[in-house]
């Protein structure tokens, strides 16, 4: 699990290093407040991982529907 207080500028080296070190890479991007459309910041995570096998679940895009239970359910379903 990695934590970033901001997505921009995005730390490309940290996530790529973590994904390469993992046996199985599942990337869950949780953005609680994101300007613009939901998932807009997902490309900042996906671009440095383009040559690394991974799955990406972008969540967020404002405060609507992002309660603890819905986030937990979405992550659980994704990681199955």
Secondary structure, 3 states (H helix, E strand, C coil): CCCCCCCCCCCHHHHHHHHHHCCCCEEEEEECCCCCCCCCCHHHHHHHHCCCCCEEEEEECCCCCCCHHHHHHHHHHHHC
